[in-house]
Amino acid sequence: MSLEPIDPESALNLYLTDRENEVSQATIYSHRSRLGHFLRWCDDQGISNLNNISGRDLHYFRLWRRDEGDLKPVTEKTQIDTLRVFIRWLESIDGVEQDLHTKVLSPVLGDSENVRTVMLDENRAKAILKHLYKFEYASRPHVVLTLLWHTMMRVGAAHALDLGDYDPKDQSLRVVHRPETGTPIKNKEAGQRFIALSDDVCTILNDWIETKRVNAVEESGRQPLVATPEGRAHTTTLRGDCYRWTRPCEIGIECPHSRSPETCVATKYDEASKCPSSRSPHAIRRGGITYALNQGWPKPAVSDRANVSEGVLEKHYDQRTEQEKMEQRRQYLSNL
């Protein structure tokens, strides 16, 4: 088999373009970010044609990335697994030797290492939402954090919501997979669902729509629920809202890291994620799920609402302590 020359950057662009119709925009963004490190390494090594890359080269990259990024095992595994998928795709277009992907060795993790535990806890969530209600009522951040916490939806689902997906009479939201107009959701059609809303959440949404929401209309005719003067709020914008408003100092709480606001880099608008206490949309979702379970919601109900299987829910999202689980089971003692 003769290989056709291809440089790393062209290969990545072709790969991402090829996958656009298969995966969500969030996945495309993640793969571009993870594989960007591989492109940097290729540039450092003077590799301009991937035809000649070997299993030993890939091993050297893995060691370089581990040291350069000071990666935790779970992060290293995620990045190397993505590289393996990329190399396998390159095989399909005669960009690298066949079966090269089998030489991409991914770390083997223990059960506890493969579980992320970072989340926004109940007390912090309530304090943030209370502050937003008082000082930033019905603003975009107020709407975004309220939706992520109460509905447990992914940030991609919030990005995909249209004005017409909200039914104030039925007090519900409809999450729809619309890849043809730029808003695919995770799990595609299997991720579509209706989400019931409380009176309080509906009041916030109603006031957002009536007083703060920009009347944006896309070329497709769709009207985003979370809109900005530039149109539909990008997932990067929504993530920024989460990182900024989960910084303790943003709601008037003393910095738990003994940093000075005058010198802390995380106080800058686009650097909020550098605050150790700031939380991503996924951490807010995880916190919302754990809070619902602590309130006694049955796992099947949380699973359906958050669009996550009960197995994944148990392993990756349920952050209740064993004692908290025991206390919840105590209510059933009278039935024995």
Secondary structure, 3 states (H helix, E strand, C coil): CCCCCCCHHHHHHHHHHHHCCCCCHHHHHHHHHHHHHHHHHHHHHCCCCHHHCCHHHHHHHHHHHHHHHCCCHHHHHHHHHHHHHHHHHHHHCCCCCCCHHHHCCCCCCCCCCCCCCCCCCHHHHHHHHHHHHHHCCCCHHHHHHHHHHHHCCCHHHHHHCEHHHEECCCCEEEECCEHHHCECCCCHHHHCEEEECCHHHHHHHHHHHHHHCCCCCCCCCCCECCEECCEECCHHHHHHHHHHHCCHHHHCCCCCCCCCCCCCHHHCHHHHHHCCCCCCHHHHHHHHHHHHHHCCCCHHHHHHHHCCCHHHHHHHHCCCCHHHHHHHHHHHHHHC
